[in-house]
Amino acid sequence: VRQQREIHVVMGNEACDLDSTVSALALAYFLAQTSPAPKAAFVPVLNIPRADFALRTETTFLLRDRGIPAASLIFRDEIDLGGLHHAGLLSLTLVDHHVLPGADAALEEAVVEVLDHRPLERDRGPPCQVTVEPVGSCATLVTERILQGPPGVLDRTTAALLHGEHGVGVSWLNPSPGGDGDNTAPLVPAGTILLDCINLSPAAGKVTPRDVACVSLLEERFPELPARDAVFGALQAAKFDVTGLTTEQMLRKDLKVLSSDEVVVGISGIFEDLETFLHRPGLLQDLEAFCQGRGYAGLVAMTVSFNERHEPTRKLAVYSRQEPLRSTLCRALEEATTPSLLLQPLPSPGACVAAYAQGNAVAARKKVLPILRAAL
């Protein structure tokens, strides 16, 4: 601000999963490499406090594997976006989301571009450039963008990060004796498209032909990329490793927030079976403390687990001490038609929790969020 330096921030969503992180890093790098005589500094921002980064186990695993130190990353609590915008110095590109949460509403007028793979919930007029396409991973859209740019910008590290969201960097499967600076070393993947698209498995209902094409193009251009199964297996294992996490940490690990004028509701992705989660000691007290501490009127926990064929099993639980809100959310989920979730009630640990098996296993959280948002 003191030097009147313009800052162009590329930022993912507040869950800060691997797709959001890699999309922000790769697109900011691409823009910095290709923008003609840039006035602005291009800065990828991870949309969580630094203290929460350790909970993003698949992301920390992948970046560490690619030799990208956490000290080189910039987190949301380390940059004053409001101050930059107030000074007229902020441009904002959103990846892996296109609606800023209510707390960031003041930043809306700084948004110059959007890349997202969720259904469009609000229109943005010119001059904002909008790319919203129904692909499995936002990293696919970033990969397409980079591949359309000047040749040579896509380097080994960036390709490995994008591929892994398609898989993950597995140094113990593909050792890299020279480290990232040694161009003769074998390429260790890290990945985004593979993880986000459940290893390109059709049963999971997330992959599209464009995701498959991007993975194939990356593998064609960088034949040293490791086998998809190895990449995906390592990333998936890291993502689902909740060993030693408290209930509060599990709820925070993959958290999104919905708010209306009256209430705020948390939506947590949980990486273990719902019955196991609901039997955690002291769960109801922990849920209440979590909601009270953050000002949430309720919480929806969505669990997912996979069999050996990468087919998902999904379950969800709705928690609120306010019966009218709990009933509203449950009714919206039970009666939803776009898509229908095919819910079946499950035993619950208390009256303030409603639990369900979700018969429609391809309806991931991005399909459920609009249902809940409409209900609020």
C-alpha positions as CSV (number, residue, x, y, z in Angstrom):
1,V,0.0,0.0,0.0
2,R,2.8,2.4,0.9
3,Q,4.5,1.8,-2.5
4,Q,1.2,1.9,-4.4
5,R,2.0,-1.5,-5.9
6,E,-0.9,-3.3,-7.6
7,I,-1.6,-6.8,-6.4
8,H,-3.4,-9.4,-8.4
9,V,-4.5,-12.2,-6.0
10,V,-5.5,-15.6,-7.3
11,M,-7.5,-17.3,-4.5
12,G,-9.4,-20.6,-4.1
13,N,-12.4,-21.3,-1.8
14,E,-12.5,-21.3,1.9
15,A,-12.3,-25.1,2.2
16,C,-8.8,-24.7,0.7
17,D,-8.8,-28.3,-0.6
18,L,-6.1,-29.6,-3.0
19,D,-8.0,-28.5,-6.1
20,S,-8.4,-24.9,-4.8
21,T,-4.7,-24.8,-3.7
22,V,-3.2,-26.2,-6.9
23,S,-5.5,-24.1,-9.1
24,A,-4.5,-20.9,-7.3
25,L,-0.8,-21.7,-7.4
26,A,-0.7,-22.8,-11.0
27,L,-2.9,-20.0,-12.4
28,A,-1.0,-17.3,-10.5
29,Y,2.3,-18.7,-11.8
30,F,0.9,-18.8,-15.4
31,L,-0.3,-15.2,-15.2
32,A,3.0,-14.0,-13.8
33,Q,4.8,-15.8,-16.6
34,T,2.6,-14.6,-19.5
35,S,1.2,-11.1,-18.6
36,P,2.8,-8.5,-20.8
37,A,5.0,-6.1,-18.7
38,P,2.8,-6.7,-15.6
39,K,2.2,-3.7,-13.4
40,A,0.8,-6.0,-10.7
41,A,2.5,-8.7,-8.5
42,F,0.6,-12.0,-9.0
43,V,0.0,-13.6,-5.6
44,P,-1.6,-17.0,-5.0
45,V,-3.4,-16.9,-1.6
46,L,-4.5,-20.0,0.3
47,N,-7.9,-19.1,1.7
48,I,-7.4,-20.4,5.3
49,P,-5.3,-19.2,8.3
50,R,-1.8,-20.7,8.2
51,A,-2.6,-22.5,11.5
52,D,-5.2,-24.6,9.6
53,F,-2.8,-25.8,6.9
54,A,-1.6,-28.8,8.8
55,L,-5.2,-30.2,8.6
56,R,-5.1,-30.3,4.8
57,T,-3.1,-33.5,4.9
58,E,-3.2,-34.3,1.2
59,T,-2.1,-30.8,0.2
60,T,0.8,-30.7,2.7
61,F,1.8,-34.1,1.5
62,L,1.8,-33.1,-2.2
63,L,3.5,-29.8,-1.8
64,R,6.2,-31.2,0.4
65,D,6.7,-34.0,-2.1
66,R,7.2,-31.4,-4.9
67,G,9.7,-29.4,-2.8
68,I,7.4,-26.5,-2.2
69,P,8.0,-25.3,1.4
70,A,5.1,-24.0,3.5
71,A,7.2,-20.9,4.2
72,S,6.8,-19.8,0.5
73,L,3.0,-19.9,0.7
74,I,0.8,-17.0,1.5
75,F,-2.3,-17.6,3.7
76,R,-5.5,-15.5,4.1
77,D,-4.5,-14.2,7.5
78,E,-1.2,-12.9,6.1
79,I,-2.5,-10.5,3.5
80,D,-4.9,-7.6,4.1
81,L,-7.2,-7.9,1.0
82,G,-9.6,-5.3,2.4
83,G,-6.8,-2.8,2.9
84,L,-5.5,-3.4,-0.6
85,H,-8.9,-3.1,-2.1
86,H,-9.6,0.1,-0.1
87,A,-6.4,1.6,-1.5
88,G,-7.6,0.7,-5.0
89,L,-4.7,-1.7,-5.6
90,L,-6.4,-5.2,-5.6
91,S,-7.5,-7.3,-8.5
92,L,-9.0,-10.7,-7.6
93,T,-9.2,-13.9,-9.6
94,L,-11.4,-16.6,-8.0
95,V,-10.7,-20.3,-8.7
96,D,-12.8,-23.2,-7.6
97,H,-15.6,-20.9,-6.5
98,H,-17.4,-17.9,-7.9
99,V,-19.5,-16.5,-4.9
100,L,-17.6,-14.8,-2.1
101,P,-18.9,-15.5,1.4
102,G,-20.8,-12.7,3.1
103,A,-17.8,-11.6,5.1
104,D,-16.0,-10.8,1.9
105,A,-18.8,-9.1,0.1
106,A,-16.8,-5.8,0.0
107,L,-14.2,-7.5,-2.3
108,E,-16.8,-8.4,-5.0
109,E,-16.0,-5.3,-7.0
110,A,-12.3,-6.3,-7.2
111,V,-13.1,-9.6,-8.9
112,V,-11.8,-9.5,-12.5
113,E,-11.9,-13.2,-13.4
114,V,-13.6,-16.5,-12.3
115,L,-12.7,-20.1,-13.1
116,D,-15.0,-22.6,-11.5
117,H,-16.6,-26.0,-12.1
118,R,-19.8,-25.5,-10.0
119,P,-23.2,-24.6,-11.4
120,L,-23.4,-20.8,-11.8
121,E,-25.3,-19.2,-8.9
122,R,-24.9,-15.6,-9.8
123,D,-24.2,-13.7,-13.0
124,R,-21.2,-11.4,-13.4
125,G,-21.2,-8.8,-16.1
126,P,-18.3,-7.4,-18.0
127,P,-15.4,-6.7,-17.4
128,C,-15.3,-9.8,-15.3
129,Q,-14.1,-12.8,-17.4
130,V,-16.1,-15.9,-16.4
131,T,-15.2,-19.5,-17.1
132,V,-17.7,-21.9,-15.5
133,E,-17.7,-25.4,-16.9
134,P,-19.1,-28.7,-15.5
135,V,-15.8,-30.6,-15.3
136,G,-14.7,-32.8,-12.4
137,S,-11.8,-30.6,-11.2
138,C,-11.1,-26.9,-11.4
139,A,-7.5,-27.9,-12.1
140,T,-8.7,-29.2,-15.5
141,L,-9.8,-25.6,-16.4
142,V,-6.5,-24.3,-15.3
143,T,-4.6,-26.9,-17.3
144,E,-6.6,-26.1,-20.4
145,R,-5.8,-22.4,-19.9
146,I,-2.1,-23.0,-19.5
147,L,-2.0,-25.4,-22.5
148,Q,-3.6,-22.6,-24.6
149,G,-0.9,-20.2,-23.6
150,P,2.7,-19.8,-24.9
151,P,4.6,-23.1,-25.2
152,G,7.2,-23.8,-22.5
153,V,5.3,-22.2,-19.6
154,L,4.0,-25.5,-18.3
155,D,7.0,-26.9,-16.4
156,R,7.5,-30.2,-14.6
157,T,6.5,-29.1,-11.2
158,T,3.3,-27.4,-12.4
159,A,2.3,-30.4,-14.5
160,A,2.9,-32.7,-11.6
161,L,0.7,-30.6,-9.3
162,L,-2.1,-30.4,-11.8
163,H,-1.9,-34.2,-12.7
164,G,-2.1,-35.1,-9.1
165,E,-5.3,-33.2,-8.6
166,H,-6.0,-35.5,-11.4
167,G,-3.0,-38.1,-8.5
168,V,-0.1,-37.5,-5.8
169,G,3.6,-37.0,-5.6
170,V,4.9,-40.1,-4.1
171,S,8.6,-39.8,-3.4
172,W,8.7,-43.2,-1.8
173,L,7.3,-44.8,-5.0
174,N,9.4,-42.7,-7.4
175,P,12.5,-41.4,-5.6
176,S,13.9,-38.1,-6.8
177,P,17.6,-38.2,-5.9
178,G,18.3,-34.7,-7.1
179,G,15.4,-32.9,-5.6
180,D,13.3,-30.4,-7.4
181,G,16.2,-28.4,-8.7
182,D,17.8,-31.4,-10.5
183,N,16.2,-31.6,-14.0
184,T,17.6,-35.1,-14.5
185,A,15.7,-36.5,-11.6
186,P,12.6,-38.6,-12.3
187,L,9.4,-36.5,-12.0
188,V,7.4,-37.2,-8.9
189,P,3.8,-36.4,-9.5
190,A,1.5,-34.6,-7.3
191,G,-1.9,-34.3,-8.1
192,T,-5.1,-32.6,-8.4
193,I,-7.2,-33.8,-11.3
194,L,-6.7,-37.4,-10.3
195,L,-7.7,-36.9,-6.7
196,D,-10.6,-34.6,-7.5
197,C,-11.9,-37.0,-10.1
198,I,-11.5,-40.1,-8.0
199,N,-8.8,-41.5,-10.2
200,L,-11.0,-40.8,-13.3
201,S,-13.5,-43.4,-12.1
202,P,-16.9,-43.1,-13.8
203,A,-18.6,-44.7,-10.8
204,A,-17.9,-41.6,-8.7
205,G,-19.8,-39.4,-11.1
206,K,-17.3,-36.6,-11.1
207,V,-15.1,-37.2,-14.2
208,T,-15.8,-35.7,-17.6
209,P,-14.1,-36.3,-21.0
210,R,-12.3,-33.0,-20.5
211,D,-10.7,-34.2,-17.2
212,V,-9.6,-37.4,-19.0
213,A,-8.2,-35.4,-21.9
214,C,-6.2,-33.1,-19.6
215,V,-4.7,-36.0,-17.7
216,S,-3.7,-37.7,-21.0
217,L,-2.2,-34.4,-22.4
218,L,-0.1,-34.0,-19.2
219,E,1.1,-37.6,-19.4
220,E,1.9,-37.2,-23.1
221,R,3.9,-34.1,-22.5
222,F,5.6,-35.4,-19.4
223,P,5.9,-39.2,-19.8
224,E,7.9,-39.4,-16.5
225,L,4.7,-38.8,-14.6
226,P,4.1,-41.9,-12.4
227,A,1.2,-44.3,-12.8
228,R,-2.2,-42.9,-12.0
229,D,-3.0,-45.6,-9.4
230,A,0.1,-44.9,-7.4
231,V,-0.5,-41.2,-7.4
232,F,-4.2,-41.4,-6.5
233,G,-3.6,-44.0,-3.8
234,A,-1.0,-41.9,-2.1
235,L,-3.1,-38.7,-2.2
236,Q,-6.3,-40.5,-1.1
237,A,-4.4,-42.1,1.8
238,A,-3.1,-38.7,2.9
239,K,-6.5,-37.1,2.5
240,F,-8.3,-39.7,4.6
241,D,-5.6,-39.8,7.4
242,V,-7.5,-38.4,10.4
243,T,-5.3,-40.2,12.9
244,G,-5.1,-38.2,16.1
245,L,-7.4,-35.4,15.0
246,T,-9.9,-34.0,17.6
247,T,-13.5,-33.7,16.6
248,E,-13.0,-29.9,16.3
249,Q,-10.1,-30.5,13.9
250,M,-12.1,-33.0,11.8
251,L,-14.9,-30.5,11.5
252,R,-12.5,-27.7,10.5
253,K,-10.4,-29.9,8.0
254,D,-12.8,-29.4,5.1
255,L,-15.3,-26.7,6.1
256,K,-17.6,-24.5,4.1
257,V,-20.0,-21.9,5.5
258,L,-23.5,-20.9,4.4
259,S,-25.2,-17.8,5.7
260,S,-28.5,-16.0,5.4
261,D,-29.7,-12.8,7.0
262,E,-30.7,-14.8,10.1
263,V,-28.4,-17.8,10.5
264,V,-25.0,-19.2,9.7
265,V,-24.5,-23.0,9.1
266,G,-21.3,-24.9,8.7
267,I,-20.9,-27.8,6.2
268,S,-18.1,-30.1,7.1
269,G,-16.6,-32.8,4.8
270,I,-15.7,-35.8,7.1
271,F,-13.2,-38.4,6.0
272,E,-14.4,-41.4,7.9
273,D,-17.6,-43.4,8.1
274,L,-20.6,-41.6,9.6
275,E,-21.3,-44.3,12.3
276,T,-17.7,-44.1,13.4
277,F,-17.8,-40.3,13.6
278,L,-21.2,-40.3,15.5
279,H,-19.7,-42.7,18.1
280,R,-16.8,-40.4,19.0
281,P,-16.7,-39.8,22.8
282,G,-18.2,-36.5,23.8
283,L,-19.5,-35.8,20.2
284,L,-22.6,-33.8,21.1
285,Q,-20.7,-31.5,23.5
286,D,-18.0,-31.1,20.8
287,L,-20.6,-30.2,18.2
288,E,-22.2,-27.7,20.4
289,A,-18.8,-26.1,21.4
290,F,-17.8,-25.9,17.7
291,C,-21.1,-24.2,16.7
292,Q,-21.1,-21.8,19.7
293,G,-17.4,-20.9,19.2
294,R,-18.1,-19.9,15.5
295,G,-21.6,-18.5,15.8
296,Y,-23.2,-21.3,13.8
297,A,-26.9,-22.1,14.3
298,G,-26.3,-25.6,12.9
299,L,-23.9,-27.9,11.2
300,V,-24.2,-30.5,8.4
301,A,-21.5,-33.2,8.4
302,M,-21.1,-35.1,5.0
303,T,-19.0,-38.2,5.1
304,V,-17.6,-40.2,2.2
305,S,-15.7,-43.4,2.0
306,F,-14.5,-45.5,-1.0
307,N,-14.3,-49.2,-1.8
308,E,-11.4,-50.7,-3.7
309,R,-13.1,-49.9,-7.0
310,H,-13.1,-46.2,-6.1
311,E,-17.0,-46.3,-5.7
312,P,-18.1,-43.8,-3.0
313,T,-20.5,-44.4,0.0
314,R,-21.9,-41.1,1.2
315,K,-23.8,-40.3,4.5
316,L,-24.8,-37.1,6.2
317,A,-25.9,-35.8,9.5
318,V,-27.7,-32.5,10.4
319,Y,-27.0,-31.0,13.8
320,S,-28.8,-28.1,15.4
321,R,-30.2,-27.4,18.9
322,Q,-32.8,-25.3,17.1
323,E,-35.6,-27.7,16.1
324,P,-37.1,-25.4,13.4
325,L,-33.8,-25.0,11.6
326,R,-33.0,-28.7,11.9
327,S,-36.4,-29.5,10.4
328,T,-36.0,-27.0,7.6
329,L,-32.6,-28.4,6.6
330,C,-33.7,-32.0,6.9
331,R,-36.9,-31.4,4.9
332,A,-34.9,-29.6,2.1
333,L,-32.4,-32.5,1.9
334,E,-35.1,-35.2,2.0
335,E,-37.3,-33.5,-0.6
336,A,-34.6,-32.3,-3.0
337,T,-35.1,-33.2,-6.6
338,T,-32.1,-31.4,-8.3
339,P,-30.6,-33.8,-7.6
340,S,-32.6,-36.3,-5.5
341,L,-30.3,-37.5,-2.6
342,L,-32.4,-40.7,-1.9
343,L,-31.9,-40.4,1.8
344,Q,-32.6,-43.2,4.3
345,P,-32.7,-42.4,8.0
346,L,-30.0,-43.9,10.3
347,P,-29.8,-44.2,14.1
348,S,-28.6,-41.0,15.7
349,P,-26.8,-40.2,19.0
350,G,-29.4,-37.7,20.1
351,A,-32.5,-35.7,19.3
352,C,-30.5,-32.7,18.0
353,V,-28.9,-34.9,15.3
354,A,-30.6,-36.4,12.2
355,A,-28.5,-39.0,10.3
356,Y,-29.0,-40.4,6.8
357,A,-27.5,-42.8,4.4
358,Q,-27.4,-41.1,1.0
359,G,-28.6,-43.4,-1.8
360,N,-27.4,-41.1,-4.6
361,A,-23.7,-41.5,-4.0
362,V,-22.6,-39.3,-6.9
363,A,-24.2,-36.2,-5.3
364,A,-21.1,-34.7,-3.7
365,R,-21.1,-31.6,-1.5
366,K,-21.0,-29.1,-4.4
367,K,-24.4,-30.6,-5.5
368,V,-25.8,-30.4,-1.9
369,L,-24.7,-26.9,-1.1
370,P,-27.2,-25.2,-3.4
371,I,-30.0,-27.3,-1.8
372,L,-29.0,-26.0,1.6
373,R,-28.5,-22.5,0.4
374,A,-32.0,-22.4,-1.0
375,A,-33.4,-23.7,2.3
376,L,-31.7,-20.9,4.2
